[in-house]
Structure formats: structure tokens, C-alpha cells
Amino acid sequence: MEYSDDSAICLASFHSGTLDPHGGNFVVKVGKALNEYETENRNGITSKAKKGDPAGKSISFEKMTDDSMDILNAAKEGIKVDIIDDTGKWLPGKVTKVNKNALKDIRVEVEFDGFPVEFNKKI
């Protein structure tokens, strides 16, 4: 399934089935905008129907494989992300800090609603 480029990345990935409630890694694929985006109910979320923007892009998702783990290494400050909290509520956020060390641990700090939250992912 393809989504408009103004879609919330993590929420759309969860809707598509490439992200589960426990998180995970996925690849965002960017393509040409569709003429229309249809409404569809998946994984408890209903997407919104809308007309495509001819100047825009579409995004789709696939699960990350060992070959695509280098994408995670490209995490940069300022990227917009969505976080699912313990109650299942999606919160929009922004990457504020990325730390990588020699042990290949990646620590990404995300801020939303003015409160910093740290998420750790060991690769």
C-alpha cells in the first residue's frame, strides 16, 4: 500500500503491517505520487482517502532486512517520527540526537510535546 508524503511515517508503517506495537525497523520507499489515495482499514487504523498532489511523492514500507540495516545508520537529527506510547496512543516527535559507538549500538533521542524520551536499539 502507498501513502501520501505528508503521512505520519510510523503510523502509516503500522497501518501497512511493517511495524508492530513493539516497534521495529523498516525501510521507507519513496515513489511518484498517486492520483488518489483510498481509505482502508488495517491493523485497527483507517487511512483517509484523498487526492494526490502531482508535485508530491508517495511512500511505502518494507520490513528491514540484514542487508538494509545501514539505513538505520543514516538517522539524522531533525527527522520527524511517530512514537506509540504504553497506552497505544501515537505521538508525533522529532529526532533530537543520534549517538553511535564502536559496539554498533545506536541511541536515538526523540522529543515530543516538549518532553525528551530515549529509545535504544542495539544492532
C-alpha positions in Angstrom: 0.0 0.0 0.0 1.2 3.5 -0.8 0.7 6.6 1.4 0.9 10.3 0.6 4.2 12.0 1.6 2.5 14.0 4.3 1.5 10.8 6.2 2.9 10.2 9.7 5.7 7.7 9.0 5.4 5.3 11.9 1.6 5.4 12.0 1.5 4.6 8.2 4.1 1.8 8.7 2.0 0.3 11.5 -1.1 0.6 9.2 0.8 -1.2 6.4 1.8 -4.1 8.8 5.6 -3.5 8.6 5.7 -2.1 12.2 4.1 -3.8 15.2 3.1 -2.3 18.6 6.5 -3.3 20.0 8.3 -1.2 17.4 10.9 -2.4 14.9 12.9 -1.4 11.9 11.5 -0.7 8.4 12.5 0.9 5.2 10.6 3.8 3.7 10.4 3.7 -0.1 9.7 6.9 -1.9 7.9 6.9 -5.3 5.8 9.0 -7.6 2.6 10.4 -6.1 -0.7 8.6 -6.8 -3.7 10.3 -8.3 -5.8 9.2 -5.4 -5.2 7.5 -2.0 -8.0 5.2 -1.0 -9.3 4.7 2.5 -8.5 1.3 4.0 -8.9 -0.2 7.5 -5.8 -2.2 8.5 -4.4 -3.1 11.9 -7.1 -1.1 13.7 -6.4 2.1 11.8 -8.5 3.6 9.0 -6.5 5.6 6.4 -8.0 8.7 4.9 -9.0 8.9 1.2 -7.6 12.0 -0.5 -6.5 13.2 -3.9 -2.8 13.0 -4.7 -0.6 16.0 -5.1 1.0 15.9 -8.6 4.1 17.6 -7.2 4.3 15.3 -4.2 5.6 11.8 -3.6 4.2 8.6 -2.3 5.7 6.4 0.4 5.5 2.7 1.1 7.2 0.4 3.6 9.0 -2.9 3.8 10.5 -4.7 6.7 14.1 -4.1 7.3 16.5 -7.0 6.5 20.1 -7.5 7.4 21.0 -6.0 4.1 19.2 -2.8 4.8 20.4 -2.2 8.4 22.7 0.5 7.1 19.6 2.7 6.7 19.4 3.0 10.5 23.0 4.3 10.4 21.7 7.2 8.3 19.4 8.5 11.1 19.8 12.3 11.4 18.7 15.0 13.8 15.6 16.8 12.8 13.8 13.8 11.1 10.1 13.6 12.1 9.0 10.3 13.7 5.9 9.0 15.5 6.1 7.1 18.8 3.5 4.7 20.2 3.2 5.1 23.9 2.3 2.5 26.5 -1.4 3.2 26.1 -1.3 2.7 22.3 -1.5 6.4 21.5 0.6 7.7 18.6 2.6 10.8 19.4 4.4 12.9 16.8 8.1 13.6 17.5 11.4 14.7 16.1 14.8 13.1 16.4 16.9 15.4 18.5 20.1 13.4 19.0 21.8 10.4 17.5 24.7 8.6 19.2 26.6 5.7 17.6 29.5 3.9 19.3 32.1 1.3 18.3 30.0 -1.5 19.6 27.4 -0.7 16.8 24.9 0.5 19.4 22.7 3.3 18.2 20.9 5.6 20.7 18.3 7.9 19.2 16.7 10.6 21.4 13.2 11.7 20.3 11.3 14.7 21.6 7.6 15.2 21.6 5.3 17.7 23.4 8.5 19.2 24.9 9.5 16.0 26.8 12.6 14.1 25.7 12.2 10.3 25.5 15.1 8.0 24.8 14.7 4.9 22.6 17.6 2.4 22.3 18.1 -0.1 19.5 21.0 -2.5 19.6 22.1 -3.8 16.2 
